Amino acid sequence: MGIELHYTSGLQEALESAGTAVVFAGPEAGEAAGKGDGLLPAALAEAIGRFAMSGLFKGEAGGTQTLPTLGTMKAGYVVLAGIGDGTADALRQAGAAAAKACKQLKTENICALIGPELLKGGAEKDAEEAVRLRAQALAEGFMLGAAARVPQRREQPEEPKLRVVFAPAEPAAGPSAEAFQAGIRRGRMFGEAVAYARRLTNLPGNMLTPEMLALEAEALANEFELDIEVIDEWTAAELEMGGLLGVGQGSANPPRMIVLHYEGAPDAKEKLGLVGKGITFDTGGISLKRADGMEEMISDMAGAAAVLGAMRVIAEAKPAVNVVAVIPAAENMPSDRALKPGDVLKTMSGRTVEVVNTDAEGRLVLADGLTTAIRRGATRLIDVATLTGAVMVALGDVATGAVTNDDAFLAELIEASRRTGERIWQLPSWPEYRKQLESDAADLKNSGGRHAGTITGGLFIGEFADGLPWIHLDIGGTAWLFKDRGWDMKGATGVMTRTLAEYVLQLGAARTTA
C-alpha cells in the first residue's frame, strides 16, 4: 500500500479534490458535524447528529461510520472516525480505522478534517509537543492501518494508493500548524519503518535466508548512509562465535553476524547497543517443533526486523546519539551436522554453554550478538527477540515481556513505549531464577526448564551483558497476530520498532537540550 501524507491550510480546496472526507469525532459526535465552518452540507451534518443521537456512532476509538454524500458535495463519502478520549492511542486507532474504511471504498484522495481540539494543548505543559504527538499518532494510524501483507502470487494486483491531506477545520497558523506538520512527518517515518519491519518478517523462509537478510541490511545501510559489517561463517569461526555457528551448523544456509553503526555524537562515550534475534526460520533443530503452525516460524527474525526498522528511523531523524545495531542471523535446522542436546558450545565471550534443548537457540546467537555489540563500544544494551512461547502463556499477544538488570533503564524505555502504545511488562529477575540455568557440564545451560521460561531465557542472555545496563524484550507473543487488531494487521506486527526509535530519539533530544 503506497500512502502519502500531506498538510494544507486550505480546507475548501482539499475537500474539492477529495473522493472521501474523514471527520474525527469523539462522544460529542453531533457537535463535530458542524465543524469546518459549514463546509459540510447541512444534510450531512444533520445525518451525523442523528447517528450520534441514535447510538449508531458513539465516537469510540476505532469506531467508524460511512455516509454516502449523494451528490451534496464533491467527495462521494464521509467517514466518521471515533477518537474516544483523544489520547495518542485513541487517535492512532482512529487513523487506522479511517484508513481501513477508505481502502474499502477504494478511494485514493482523502481529506482528513482536523478539529480545533486536536490543535490545542489545553492544560498540558508543552502545548506544541501535545499537538505534535496527536498528529504523529494520527499519521501512524493511517500508515499502519493502510498497510497490508503482499502475497507471493503469479499475478500481482496493482498496489492501491492513498493520498491523505490533513486540513484544519478552523484556521490554524503559527506554532500549532508547524507542530502538527512536524508530527505528520515523524508519523510517516515511524509508519514506514514498521511497514519495512513487517515486510521482512512476512517474507517466506526461502526468500529470507541469513545471507538474504544481510543483503537487506546492506541495502538499508546504503540508502541511509550507515556503516555496515557483515561477518560470514569463516570470520565468525576466527572470532570464536560458537553460539552463532552452533545454531547455524545444521543448515545449508550459513549464518551471518550483521553490524550497523550510527554515529550521531562522535565525542560522546555512551553508545547504545540494539541486538535483534535473526533466526530466519526455526524448526527447533534436533529438538524438533510440532508440524502444526511451524510455518509461523518465518517470524523468528522479528527482533532483527524491529532493530533494522528502528535504525531506519534513527538514520533519517539523525539524533545526537551513538548506536550499534547487531543482528545474529541463522537458520535452525535438523541435519546430520546439526547441534545436538548434550553438546557444549564455547561462545564468543569465552563462556561455555551446555545445550539441553536445541529449540532454545535464539539465546545462543544473542549471546554472541551481545558480545559483538560490547566489543564495538556499546555501554548499554537492549535485545529484542521472539524468545519463548512461555511469554504468550503469561501475557498473551497484548504485552511484551521484559527482563532487566537496571530498573531505571527499563523505566525510560517503558516511558517511550507509552508514547507508542506498545505495551511492555516487567518480569522479575530474582537470583533464584538464575539457579535454574546451572549446569554440571558447562558454565550454564541454555534452558532452565518450563517453569518461569521467559525469565530464565532472559537471564541467560543477561549473563553475556558483562554487567552493563541491559534490557531483554521478549516479543514472542506480540510479533505475530492471527487476526487484525487496531493498527496491527494479521501476521507480522513490526512490534518494538517504534518504541526503540522513540527511545533513541528521546535520548538525542535530551542530549541536545542538556
C-alpha positions as CSV (number, residue, x, y, z in Angstrom):
1,M,0.0,0.0,0.0
2,G,1.5,3.3,-1.1
3,I,0.4,6.2,1.2
4,E,1.2,9.9,1.1
5,L,0.6,12.2,4.0
6,H,0.2,16.0,3.4
7,Y,-0.9,19.1,5.3
8,T,-2.8,22.1,4.0
9,S,-4.4,25.1,5.5
10,G,-6.9,25.2,2.5
11,L,-9.7,23.0,3.7
12,Q,-12.1,24.1,0.9
13,E,-9.6,23.2,-1.8
14,A,-8.8,19.8,-0.1
15,L,-12.5,18.9,0.0
16,E,-12.9,19.8,-3.6
17,S,-10.3,17.3,-4.7
18,A,-11.1,14.5,-2.3
19,G,-13.0,11.3,-3.0
20,T,-13.7,10.8,0.7
21,A,-13.7,13.2,3.6
22,V,-12.8,11.9,7.1
23,V,-14.3,13.6,10.1
24,F,-12.8,12.8,13.5
25,A,-15.3,12.9,16.4
26,G,-15.5,11.8,20.0
27,P,-18.5,11.1,22.1
28,E,-19.8,14.5,21.2
29,A,-20.2,13.5,17.6
30,G,-23.1,15.7,16.9
31,E,-21.1,18.8,17.7
32,A,-18.3,17.6,15.4
33,A,-20.7,17.7,12.5
34,G,-20.8,21.5,12.4
35,K,-17.0,21.9,12.4
36,G,-15.5,23.2,9.2
37,D,-17.4,26.5,9.1
38,G,-20.3,24.9,7.3
39,L,-18.2,23.3,4.6
40,L,-20.1,20.0,5.2
41,P,-23.6,20.2,3.7
42,A,-26.4,20.8,6.3
43,A,-28.0,17.4,5.3
44,L,-24.8,15.6,6.2
45,A,-24.3,17.5,9.4
46,E,-27.8,16.6,10.3
47,A,-27.3,12.9,9.5
48,I,-24.1,12.8,11.6
49,G,-26.1,14.2,14.5
50,R,-28.8,11.6,14.1
51,F,-26.2,8.8,14.1
52,A,-24.8,10.2,17.3
53,M,-28.3,10.6,19.0
54,S,-29.4,7.1,18.0
55,G,-26.2,5.5,19.3
56,L,-25.2,4.1,15.9
57,F,-22.0,6.1,16.2
58,K,-20.6,6.6,19.7
59,G,-17.3,8.2,18.9
60,E,-15.4,5.3,20.5
61,A,-11.7,4.9,19.4
62,G,-11.6,2.8,16.3
63,G,-15.3,3.1,15.5
64,T,-16.3,4.2,12.1
65,Q,-19.5,5.1,10.2
66,T,-19.5,5.7,6.4
67,L,-22.1,8.1,4.9
68,P,-22.6,8.5,1.2
69,T,-22.9,12.2,0.3
70,L,-25.4,11.5,-2.5
71,G,-24.1,14.4,-4.6
72,T,-24.4,17.1,-1.8
73,M,-20.6,17.6,-2.1
74,K,-17.8,16.6,-4.4
75,A,-16.5,13.8,-2.1
76,G,-18.5,10.7,-2.6
77,Y,-18.4,9.7,1.1
78,V,-17.8,11.0,4.6
79,V,-16.2,8.6,7.0
80,L,-16.9,9.3,10.7
81,A,-13.9,8.1,12.8
82,G,-14.2,7.9,16.6
83,I,-11.4,9.4,18.6
84,G,-12.6,8.3,22.0
85,D,-10.9,10.2,24.8
86,G,-8.4,11.8,22.4
87,T,-5.3,10.1,23.8
88,A,-2.5,9.2,21.4
89,D,-3.5,5.5,21.4
90,A,-7.1,6.5,20.6
91,L,-6.0,8.8,17.8
92,R,-3.8,6.0,16.4
93,Q,-6.8,3.7,16.5
94,A,-8.9,6.4,14.7
95,G,-6.3,6.9,12.0
96,A,-6.0,3.1,11.4
97,A,-9.8,2.7,11.3
98,A,-10.3,5.6,8.9
99,A,-7.6,4.2,6.6
100,K,-9.3,0.8,6.5
101,A,-12.6,2.4,5.8
102,C,-11.2,4.4,2.9
103,K,-9.5,1.3,1.5
104,Q,-12.8,-0.5,1.4
105,L,-14.3,2.5,-0.5
106,K,-11.4,2.3,-3.0
107,T,-10.7,6.0,-2.6
108,E,-7.3,7.4,-3.4
109,N,-7.7,11.0,-2.4
110,I,-8.8,11.7,1.2
111,C,-9.3,14.9,3.1
112,A,-9.0,14.4,6.9
113,L,-10.6,17.3,8.7
114,I,-8.7,18.3,11.9
115,G,-10.9,19.8,14.6
116,P,-9.7,22.6,16.8
117,E,-9.4,20.2,19.8
118,L,-6.5,18.5,18.0
119,L,-4.6,21.7,17.5
120,K,-4.8,22.9,21.1
121,G,-2.5,22.0,24.0
122,G,-5.2,22.6,26.7
123,A,-3.8,22.5,30.2
124,E,-0.7,20.5,29.2
125,K,2.7,21.9,29.9
126,D,4.0,21.9,26.4
127,A,1.2,22.8,24.0
128,E,3.2,22.4,20.8
129,E,4.5,19.0,21.9
130,A,0.9,17.9,22.7
131,V,-0.1,18.9,19.2
132,R,2.9,17.1,17.6
133,L,2.1,13.9,19.5
134,R,-1.5,13.9,18.3
135,A,-0.5,14.5,14.7
136,Q,2.1,11.8,14.9
137,A,-0.5,9.3,16.4
138,L,-3.0,10.1,13.6
139,A,-0.3,9.8,10.9
140,E,1.0,6.5,12.3
141,G,-2.6,5.2,12.4
142,F,-3.2,6.0,8.7
143,M,0.2,4.4,7.8
144,L,-0.3,1.3,9.8
145,G,-4.0,0.8,9.1
146,A,-3.4,1.2,5.3
147,A,-0.7,-1.4,5.2
148,A,-1.4,-5.0,4.1
149,R,0.7,-8.1,3.6
150,V,1.7,-8.6,0.0
151,P,1.2,-12.2,-1.0
152,Q,3.6,-14.0,-3.4
153,R,1.3,-14.6,-6.4
154,R,1.8,-15.2,-10.1
155,E,-0.2,-12.1,-11.0
156,Q,0.3,-9.3,-8.5
157,P,-2.6,-6.9,-8.2
158,E,-1.9,-3.2,-8.7
159,E,-0.8,-1.7,-5.4
160,P,-3.6,0.6,-4.1
161,K,-2.6,4.1,-3.1
162,L,-3.9,6.6,-0.6
163,R,-3.2,10.3,-0.6
164,V,-4.3,11.8,2.7
165,V,-4.4,15.6,3.2
166,F,-4.9,16.8,6.7
167,A,-6.7,20.1,6.8
168,P,-7.7,22.2,9.9
169,A,-11.5,22.8,10.1
170,E,-10.7,26.2,11.5
171,P,-7.8,28.5,10.5
172,A,-4.6,27.4,12.2
173,A,-1.3,29.2,11.9
174,G,2.0,29.6,13.8
175,P,3.3,27.1,16.3
176,S,0.2,24.8,16.2
177,A,0.3,24.3,12.5
178,E,4.0,23.8,12.5
179,A,3.8,21.3,15.3
180,F,1.1,19.4,13.5
181,Q,3.2,19.2,10.3
182,A,6.2,18.0,12.3
183,G,4.0,15.3,13.9
184,I,2.9,14.1,10.4
185,R,6.5,13.9,9.2
186,R,7.5,11.9,12.3
187,G,4.5,9.7,12.0
188,R,5.3,9.0,8.4
189,M,8.9,8.0,9.4
190,F,7.7,5.7,12.1
191,G,4.9,4.2,9.9
192,E,7.3,3.5,7.0
193,A,9.8,1.8,9.4
194,V,7.1,-0.5,10.8
195,A,5.9,-1.4,7.2
196,Y,9.6,-2.2,6.4
197,A,9.9,-4.5,9.5
198,R,6.6,-6.2,8.7
199,R,7.6,-6.8,5.1
200,L,10.8,-8.5,6.3
201,T,9.1,-10.6,8.9
202,N,6.4,-11.7,6.5
203,L,8.9,-13.0,3.9
204,P,8.9,-16.8,3.5
205,G,12.0,-18.6,4.8
206,N,13.2,-19.5,1.3
207,M,13.2,-15.8,0.4
208,L,15.0,-14.6,3.5
209,T,18.0,-16.8,4.4
210,P,20.7,-15.3,6.7
211,E,22.6,-14.1,3.7
212,M,19.5,-12.5,2.2
213,L,18.8,-10.7,5.5
214,A,22.4,-9.4,5.3
215,L,21.7,-8.1,1.8
216,E,18.5,-6.4,3.1
217,A,20.6,-4.7,5.8
218,E,23.2,-3.7,3.3
219,A,20.5,-2.1,1.1
220,L,19.2,-0.2,4.2
221,A,22.7,0.9,5.1
222,N,23.4,2.2,1.5
223,E,20.1,4.0,1.4
224,F,20.5,5.8,4.7
225,E,24.3,6.1,4.7
226,L,25.1,3.8,7.6
227,D,28.3,1.9,8.1
228,I,27.8,-1.9,8.0
229,E,29.9,-5.0,8.6
230,V,28.7,-8.5,7.6
231,I,30.7,-11.2,9.3
232,D,30.5,-14.5,7.4
233,E,30.9,-18.0,8.8
234,W,34.7,-18.1,8.2
235,T,35.3,-14.8,10.1
236,A,32.8,-15.9,12.7
237,A,34.9,-19.0,13.3
238,E,38.1,-16.9,13.7
239,L,36.2,-14.8,16.2
240,E,35.0,-17.9,18.1
241,M,31.3,-17.2,17.7
242,G,30.4,-20.6,18.9
243,G,26.8,-19.7,19.7
244,L,26.0,-18.4,16.2
245,L,28.0,-21.1,14.4
246,G,26.5,-23.9,16.6
247,V,22.9,-22.9,15.8
248,G,23.7,-22.4,12.1
249,Q,25.7,-25.6,11.5
250,G,22.7,-27.8,10.7
251,S,21.6,-25.6,7.8
252,A,22.8,-25.4,4.2
253,N,22.4,-21.6,4.5
254,P,25.4,-20.4,6.6
255,P,24.9,-17.8,9.4
256,R,25.8,-14.1,9.4
257,M,26.6,-11.6,12.0
258,I,25.3,-8.2,10.8
259,V,26.6,-5.0,12.4
260,L,25.3,-1.5,11.6
261,H,26.9,1.7,13.0
262,Y,25.3,5.1,13.5
263,E,27.5,7.9,15.0
264,G,25.4,10.9,15.8
265,A,27.5,12.1,18.7
266,P,31.2,11.3,17.9
267,D,32.5,12.9,21.0
268,A,30.3,11.0,23.4
269,K,31.5,7.9,25.2
270,E,28.0,6.4,25.5
271,K,26.8,4.0,22.8
272,L,23.5,2.1,22.8
273,G,23.6,-1.4,21.6
274,L,20.5,-2.8,19.9
275,V,20.6,-6.6,19.3
276,G,17.9,-8.3,17.3
277,K,17.4,-12.1,17.1
278,G,17.6,-13.0,13.4
279,I,16.6,-16.7,13.2
280,T,15.3,-16.7,9.6
281,F,13.5,-20.0,10.1
282,D,13.2,-22.1,13.2
283,T,12.4,-25.8,13.0
284,G,13.6,-26.3,16.6
285,G,16.6,-28.3,15.2
286,I,17.0,-31.8,16.6
287,S,14.5,-30.8,19.4
288,L,12.0,-30.6,16.5
289,K,8.9,-28.5,16.9
290,R,5.5,-30.0,16.1
291,A,4.3,-29.7,12.5
292,D,1.1,-27.7,13.2
293,G,1.9,-24.0,13.0
294,M,5.6,-24.4,12.1
295,E,5.1,-22.1,9.1
296,E,4.7,-19.2,11.5
297,M,8.4,-19.6,12.3
298,I,9.2,-17.3,9.5
299,S,8.6,-14.7,12.1
300,D,11.5,-15.8,14.3
301,M,13.6,-12.9,13.0
302,A,11.0,-10.3,14.1
303,G,13.6,-8.9,16.6
304,A,16.0,-8.3,13.8
305,A,13.3,-6.6,11.7
306,A,12.4,-4.3,14.6
307,V,16.1,-3.3,15.1
308,L,16.5,-2.7,11.3
309,G,13.3,-0.7,11.3
310,A,14.4,1.4,14.2
311,M,17.8,2.0,12.5
312,R,15.9,3.3,9.5
313,V,14.2,6.0,11.7
314,I,17.4,6.8,13.5
315,A,19.4,7.3,10.3
316,E,16.6,9.5,8.9
317,A,16.0,11.6,12.0
318,K,19.7,11.9,12.9
319,P,19.5,12.2,16.7
320,A,22.7,13.2,18.7
321,V,23.4,9.6,19.9
322,N,25.6,6.7,19.0
323,V,24.1,3.3,18.2
324,V,25.5,0.0,17.2
325,A,22.9,-2.5,15.9
326,V,23.8,-6.2,15.9
327,I,21.8,-9.0,14.2
328,P,23.0,-12.5,14.6
329,A,21.3,-14.4,11.7
330,A,21.0,-18.1,11.3
331,E,18.6,-20.9,10.3
332,N,17.9,-23.6,13.0
333,M,17.6,-26.9,11.0
334,P,17.9,-30.6,11.8
335,S,20.5,-32.5,9.8
336,D,23.5,-34.9,10.3
337,R,25.6,-31.8,11.1
338,A,23.1,-30.1,13.5
339,L,23.6,-29.2,17.1
340,K,22.5,-32.0,19.5
341,P,21.2,-32.0,23.0
342,G,24.2,-32.5,25.3
343,D,26.6,-30.6,23.1
344,V,28.8,-28.0,24.8
345,L,29.5,-24.7,22.9
346,K,32.1,-22.1,23.6
347,T,30.7,-18.6,23.0
348,M,32.5,-15.6,21.8
349,S,32.7,-14.3,25.4
350,G,34.6,-17.5,26.4
351,R,31.6,-18.8,28.5
352,T,30.6,-22.4,27.8
353,V,27.0,-23.5,27.4
354,E,25.5,-27.0,27.7
355,V,22.8,-27.3,25.1
356,V,19.9,-29.2,26.7
357,N,17.3,-28.1,24.1
358,T,18.2,-27.1,20.5
359,D,14.9,-25.3,20.3
360,A,16.3,-22.7,22.8
361,E,18.5,-21.4,20.0
362,G,17.8,-17.7,20.0
363,R,19.6,-17.1,23.2
364,L,22.7,-18.8,21.9
365,V,23.0,-16.5,18.9
366,L,22.1,-13.5,21.1
367,A,24.9,-14.4,23.4
368,D,27.4,-13.7,20.6
369,G,25.4,-10.8,19.5
370,L,25.7,-9.0,22.9
371,T,29.5,-9.7,22.9
372,T,29.8,-8.3,19.4
373,A,28.0,-5.1,20.5
374,I,30.2,-4.8,23.6
375,R,33.4,-5.2,21.6
376,R,32.2,-2.4,19.4
377,G,31.8,0.0,22.3
378,A,28.2,-0.5,23.5
379,T,27.7,0.8,27.0
380,R,24.0,-0.1,27.3
381,L,22.2,-2.9,25.7
382,I,18.7,-3.8,24.5
383,D,18.0,-7.1,22.9
384,V,14.7,-7.9,21.1
385,A,13.7,-11.5,20.4
386,T,10.8,-13.9,19.8
387,L,12.5,-15.9,22.5
388,T,9.8,-18.0,24.2
389,G,6.3,-19.4,23.9
390,A,6.1,-19.0,27.6
391,V,5.7,-15.2,27.3
392,M,2.5,-15.8,25.4
393,V,1.2,-18.0,28.2
394,A,1.9,-15.2,30.7
395,L,1.0,-12.1,28.7
396,G,-0.9,-13.3,25.6
397,D,-0.4,-11.2,22.5
398,V,-1.1,-8.0,24.3
399,A,2.2,-7.1,26.0
400,T,5.9,-7.7,25.5
401,G,7.8,-9.2,28.5
402,A,10.9,-7.5,29.8
403,V,13.7,-8.7,32.0
404,T,16.5,-6.3,33.1
405,N,19.4,-5.7,35.4
406,D,18.7,-2.0,35.6
407,D,15.2,-0.8,36.6
408,A,15.9,2.9,35.9
409,F,17.0,2.0,32.3
410,L,13.8,-0.1,31.8
411,A,11.6,2.7,33.2
412,E,13.0,5.1,30.5
413,L,12.2,2.5,27.8
414,I,8.7,1.9,29.2
415,E,8.0,5.6,29.1
416,A,8.9,5.6,25.3
417,S,6.6,2.6,24.9
418,R,3.7,4.5,26.5
419,R,4.1,7.1,23.7
420,T,4.0,4.5,21.0
421,G,1.2,2.3,22.5
422,E,3.4,-0.8,22.5
423,R,2.9,-2.3,26.0
424,I,5.9,-3.6,28.0
425,W,5.5,-5.6,31.2
426,Q,8.5,-6.1,33.5
427,L,9.1,-9.6,34.8
428,P,11.1,-10.3,38.0
429,S,14.8,-11.3,37.8
430,W,15.4,-12.7,41.3
431,P,18.5,-14.8,41.9
432,E,16.5,-18.0,42.5
433,Y,15.7,-18.0,38.8
434,R,19.3,-17.9,37.7
435,K,20.0,-21.1,39.6
436,Q,17.8,-22.9,37.1
437,L,20.5,-22.3,34.5
438,E,23.3,-24.0,36.5
439,S,25.0,-26.9,34.6
440,D,27.2,-29.8,35.5
441,A,28.8,-29.8,32.1
442,A,29.5,-26.1,31.4
443,D,29.2,-22.5,32.8
444,L,25.5,-22.6,32.2
445,K,22.8,-24.5,30.2
446,N,20.6,-23.0,27.6
447,S,17.3,-23.8,29.2
448,G,16.1,-23.8,32.8
449,G,13.0,-25.9,32.1
450,R,9.3,-24.9,31.7
451,H,8.9,-23.1,34.9
452,A,9.5,-19.3,34.5
453,G,10.7,-20.0,31.0
454,T,10.6,-16.4,29.8
455,I,12.5,-15.1,32.9
456,T,15.2,-17.8,32.7
457,G,15.6,-17.3,29.0
458,G,16.1,-13.6,29.5
459,L,18.5,-14.2,32.4
460,F,20.6,-16.5,30.2
461,I,21.1,-13.6,27.7
462,G,21.8,-11.2,30.6
463,E,24.8,-13.3,31.5
464,F,26.5,-12.0,28.4
465,A,25.9,-8.3,29.1
466,D,29.1,-8.4,31.3
467,G,27.4,-6.2,34.0
468,L,26.4,-3.4,31.6
469,P,22.9,-1.9,31.9
470,W,20.8,-4.3,29.8
471,I,17.1,-4.9,28.9
472,H,15.7,-8.1,27.2
473,L,12.4,-7.7,25.3
474,D,10.6,-11.0,24.6
475,I,8.2,-10.3,21.7
476,G,7.2,-14.0,21.3
477,G,3.6,-13.1,21.9
478,T,3.4,-9.7,20.2
479,A,5.4,-10.1,17.0
480,W,2.7,-12.0,15.2
481,L,-1.1,-11.8,15.2
482,F,-3.7,-14.3,13.9
483,K,-6.2,-11.6,13.1
484,D,-6.3,-7.8,12.6
485,R,-6.4,-5.7,15.8
486,G,-6.4,-1.9,15.9
487,W,-3.5,-0.6,14.0
488,D,-1.8,-4.0,13.7
489,M,-2.6,-6.4,10.9
490,K,-2.8,-10.2,10.8
491,G,0.7,-11.6,10.5
492,A,3.8,-9.6,11.4
493,T,3.2,-6.5,13.6
494,G,6.6,-4.9,13.5
495,V,6.3,-4.5,17.3
496,M,9.1,-2.6,19.2
497,T,10.2,-0.8,16.0
498,R,8.5,2.4,17.1
499,T,9.4,2.0,20.8
500,L,13.2,1.6,20.1
501,A,13.1,4.5,17.7
502,E,11.2,6.7,20.1
503,Y,13.6,5.8,22.9
504,V,16.6,6.7,20.8
505,L,15.1,10.0,19.6
506,Q,14.3,10.9,23.2
507,L,17.9,10.2,24.1
508,G,19.0,12.5,21.3
509,A,16.6,15.3,22.3
510,A,17.8,15.1,25.9
511,R,21.4,15.3,24.8
512,T,20.7,18.3,22.5
513,T,18.9,20.3,25.3
514,A,21.4,19.4,28.0
